[in-house]
Amino acid sequence: MRTPPNEIYWFKRVATLADARNYIDALGFCVLFPVNNVALPSLYWPVTRRGPDDDFVFDKYFEKIWRWKDELPRRRVAVYTKYFRTRGTFISLEYLPCFLAMRETVVAPGDHRRFYADGRIGDDARVIWEALAEHGPLATLELRYLCHMETKAGNVRFKRAMFELQGLLVAGHSGKEQETGAWESNRFELICRAFPQQSAAARTIEPAVARAKLAAKYLEWQPAAHQVQLARLFGWSKDETAAALAAAQDRGHQRKR
């Protein structure tokens, strides 16, 4: 079976939660579903063996990955958040410190005031962050109510602010909760509290070192990746990307010696 663009060859079908964790750990970071403008492998492909050009089927394979995206972060074995272009993204525990160091978002629960004062987050994101800091993990409807965003217009503000916090890796998913008789709600938690060891480790990593390690990992399964591709994916400047790419390639040459 031919491997679709952006996906990688995987030696076996991902069939269990343990398989999914091993896959994420091996890649370091990936998306839940294939995304046309995000050059990353997905969890969808090794589970379903269906590519982006195949019909999207709501079958037992889809049900598995939809359940795992909640179960993996709930068990604290992987991060799931809306990161790359606000799309569902898995990050392994090994590479989470690099992402935090790269984004310079090694935070404590109470740092919402500092981030807001520095202009790094808007007021709605500050309010949500403060609610999570005070109350712990919260399901969507309860969190919206606490933040006075329960109206239709408030929901638009809530989604925008949650994308903001997830894009900074301040907040992430933490399972599901049955709040109504309809669909289950996403539950959110502060990443610094859900993954304290990784957050502490990030404090010892310089952003440039983090970028180099992320570039090196990406080149493991995309060895032909060029500078523009890395810059677009990670949002790095031209100079940051060139330095990360040079350091990653140097590291690769040293391992081969």
Secondary structure in CASP SS format (residue, H / E / C, confidence):
PFRMAT SS
TARGET T0000
AUTHOR 0000-0000-0000
METHOD secondary structure of the structure
MODEL  1
M C 1.00
R C 1.00
T C 1.00
P C 1.00
P C 1.00
N C 1.00
E C 1.00
I C 1.00
Y C 1.00
W C 1.00
F C 1.00
K C 1.00
R C 1.00
V C 1.00
A C 1.00
T C 1.00
L H 1.00
A H 1.00
D H 1.00
A H 1.00
R H 1.00
N H 1.00
Y H 1.00
I H 1.00
D H 1.00
A H 1.00
L H 1.00
G C 1.00
F E 1.00
C E 1.00
V E 1.00
L C 1.00
F C 1.00
P C 1.00
V E 1.00
N C 1.00
N C 1.00
V E 1.00
A C 1.00
L C 1.00
P C 1.00
S E 1.00
L C 1.00
Y H 1.00
W H 1.00
P H 1.00
V H 1.00
T H 1.00
R C 1.00
R C 1.00
G C 1.00
P C 1.00
D C 1.00
D C 1.00
D C 1.00
F C 1.00
V C 1.00
F C 1.00
D C 1.00
K H 1.00
Y H 1.00
F H 1.00
E H 1.00
K H 1.00
I H 1.00
W H 1.00
R H 1.00
W H 1.00
K H 1.00
D H 1.00
E H 1.00
L H 1.00
P H 1.00
R H 1.00
R C 1.00
R C 1.00
V C 1.00
A C 1.00
V E 1.00
Y E 1.00
T E 1.00
K E 1.00
Y C 1.00
F H 1.00
R H 1.00
T H 1.00
R C 1.00
G E 1.00
T E 1.00
F E 1.00
I E 1.00
S C 1.00
L C 1.00
E C 1.00
Y C 1.00
L H 1.00
P H 1.00
C H 1.00
F H 1.00
L H 1.00
A H 1.00
M H 1.00
R H 1.00
E C 1.00
T C 1.00
V C 1.00
V C 1.00
A C 1.00
P H 1.00
G H 1.00
D H 1.00
H H 1.00
R H 1.00
R H 1.00
F H 1.00
Y H 1.00
A H 1.00
D C 1.00
G C 1.00
R C 1.00
I C 1.00
G C 1.00
D H 1.00
D H 1.00
A H 1.00
R H 1.00
V H 1.00
I H 1.00
W H 1.00
E H 1.00
A H 1.00
L H 1.00
A H 1.00
E H 1.00
H H 1.00
G C 1.00
P C 1.00
L E 1.00
A E 1.00
T H 1.00
L H 1.00
E H 1.00
L H 1.00
R H 1.00
Y H 1.00
L H 1.00
C C 1.00
H C 1.00
M C 1.00
E C 1.00
T C 1.00
K H 1.00
A H 1.00
G H 1.00
N H 1.00
V H 1.00
R H 1.00
F H 1.00
K H 1.00
R H 1.00
A H 1.00
M H 1.00
F H 1.00
E H 1.00
L H 1.00
Q H 1.00
G H 1.00
L C 1.00
L C 1.00
V C 1.00
A E 1.00
G E 1.00
H E 1.00
S E 1.00
G E 1.00
K E 1.00
E E 1.00
Q C 1.00
E C 1.00
T C 1.00
G C 1.00
A C 1.00
W C 1.00
E C 1.00
S E 1.00
N E 1.00
R E 1.00
F E 1.00
E E 1.00
L E 1.00
I H 1.00
C H 1.00
R H 1.00
A H 1.00
F C 1.00
P H 1.00
Q H 1.00
Q H 1.00
S H 1.00
A H 1.00
A H 1.00
A H 1.00
R C 1.00
T C 1.00
I C 1.00
E C 1.00
P H 1.00
A H 1.00
V H 1.00
A H 1.00
R H 1.00
A H 1.00
K H 1.00
L H 1.00
A H 1.00
A H 1.00
K H 1.00
Y H 1.00
L H 1.00
E H 1.00
W H 1.00
Q C 1.00
P C 1.00
A C 1.00
A C 1.00
H C 1.00
Q H 1.00
V H 1.00
Q H 1.00
L H 1.00
A H 1.00
R H 1.00
L H 1.00
F H 1.00
G C 1.00
W C 1.00
S C 1.00
K H 1.00
D H 1.00
E H 1.00
T H 1.00
A H 1.00
A H 1.00
A H 1.00
L H 1.00
A H 1.00
A H 1.00
A H 1.00
Q H 1.00
D H 1.00
R H 1.00
G H 1.00
H H 1.00
Q H 1.00
R H 1.00
K H 1.00
R C 1.00
END
